[in-house]
């Protein structure tokens, strides 16, 4: 059974529109999400290695990738260690772990902001979830 869509006037939800793409982009923006995804896929990498590994459809300047990796480090999303004159960067979390943390944050914020109303909507949404999927989730 599909989830019931909650309708609100477009004037009310217009400013709440999530940017397209993956949830990581909601928090990081598309460029930071793409650089982080490339780093996570490659493993420990220098700025040059990440820049060269980015998809060809979006070539980025070395300095742009260096700035993005620096910002991701400042946000605590990647680690870096000195290697010669530069750094080697490593993602702190897998994509699944990062999504889990982001989802946990959003749920906490919703429950904190909307209280019981948010919990009622979460419970209602569970009615539409496949029983087998719920069983797997309960098992961890």
N, C-alpha and C positions, 0 to 999 in steps of 0.2 A: 504494500500500500504506500503510495507516494506521500511525502510530507505535505501538510496543508500549508499553503503559502499565506503569510500574514500580509494584509494589504494596508498601506498607509498612503495618505496623499503625497504626490510626487514632490510638492513644495517642502514637505517635512523631511523626506528622505534624500532629497537631491544632494545635500552637502555631506551625507553619510555614505555616498557611493564609494565602494572599495575600488581601488585601481584594478585593472584587469590583471590577469596572470596568476601566478602562484602566491599563496599566503606570505611567503618570505618577502615578496615585493611590497606587501602592505607595510612591513616594518622597515625594510632596507631600501626600497626603490629598485628599479629594474637593473641598473648598472651594478650596484653593490651585490644584488642577488646573483647576477650572472658571474661576477668575479668570484664570489664565494663558492658557487656551484662548480666552477672550473677548478678552483683550488682543492675543494673536497674530492673531486674526481681524480686529480693528479696526485694528491698527497703532498708532502712537504715540497715547497717550490719557491724559487726566487721570483722577483717581479718579472724578469724577462721570460721565464718559463711560463708563468701565468699569462702574460701578454701574448706569447706565441701560441698558447693553447686555446685562447678564446675563439669562439666560432668565427669563421671568415666573414660571415654576413655582417659582423659588427667589429671591424678592426678598431683597436684602441691604441692611442699613443702610450708609450712606455710610462711617461710622467702621469698620465691619467690613471693607469693601473697602479702605479706606486702610491698615488694619493688615495685611491679607493682602499687599497690594502692597509694603509696607515689609518684610515678612518675605521675600518673593520677592527683593527687592533685596538684603537682607542675605545671602541664600543665593547671590547672584551669578547669578540666573536672569533678572532683568530689570535694565535700566539706567534711570536717571532723570536728568532735567535740570530745573533750576529754571525755572519759568515763572510769573512774578508771585509770588503768595503760596504757590503749590503746586508740584507737579511734573508733568512729562509722562513717562510710563513707556513703555518699549519692550522687547519680548521680545528676549533676546539670541540665541535660537536658534529655528529653525522647529520645528514639532512633530516632523518627521522627524529633524532633527538631535538634538533632545533625546532621543527614543527610541533613536537610535543610540548616544548617549553612555551612556544608562542600560543598554542591552543590553551594551555593552562593559564597563561596570563589573561587571555581574552575572556575565558570563562570566569575567572576570579573577578575581573573588572565588571563583567555583566551582572554577576550575582551581587557584587558590592554596590553597584549603581542601581540595580532594579530589584534586588532582594527576592522575595517570594515569587514575584511575577516572572522573573527569569527562570527560577526553578520549576515553576508550573509549565513553562514553555519547553524546557529541557525534557521534563517528564512526558509531555505530550509528543514531542519529537521521537521519543523512544518507542512509542506505540507503532510507529511506521518502520522501525528497523527490523530486519529479518531476524528471526529467533536464533538461527545458527550463528549469525554474526554476533549477537548479544552473548551467546554462550562462549564464543571464542574470546570476546573482550573480557568477560568475567574471569576467565581462566588466566588472563594476563598474557 
